[in-house]
Amino acid sequence: MYIFSIENLGDQKYQPIALVKGSTIQSKNMFKDIGQGFKTMVGGELKSYTKMINEARDIATKRMVEEAEKLGADAIIGVRYSSSTVVSGAAEILVTGTAVKYQ
């Protein structure tokens, strides 16, 4: 499955099928969260949170691709990611795009 952030495929002829999406809500281990809280005092990358968000993005993308495949899509265009805090220590990752079929 091809995934593009661009809004169209140039000269490639295609038919839009539907909006497709994927999401997940991830939380960190409470004990690791305490350690990351100390890290915010001195600055620097919160590596366990970076890893959590990357894993969540992968899961959300996989779910979006599965939805597009069920529709018989060849590609997804206009892909956008967003995130929001659900509760302290938990984040939602949402990815959306337009499933298209090549003509």
Secondary structure as UniProt FT lines:
FT   STRAND          2..3
FT   TURN            10..11
FT   STRAND          14..27
FT   HELIX           30..42
FT   HELIX           47..70
FT   TURN            71..72
FT   STRAND          75..87
FT   TURN            88..89
FT   STRAND          90..102
//
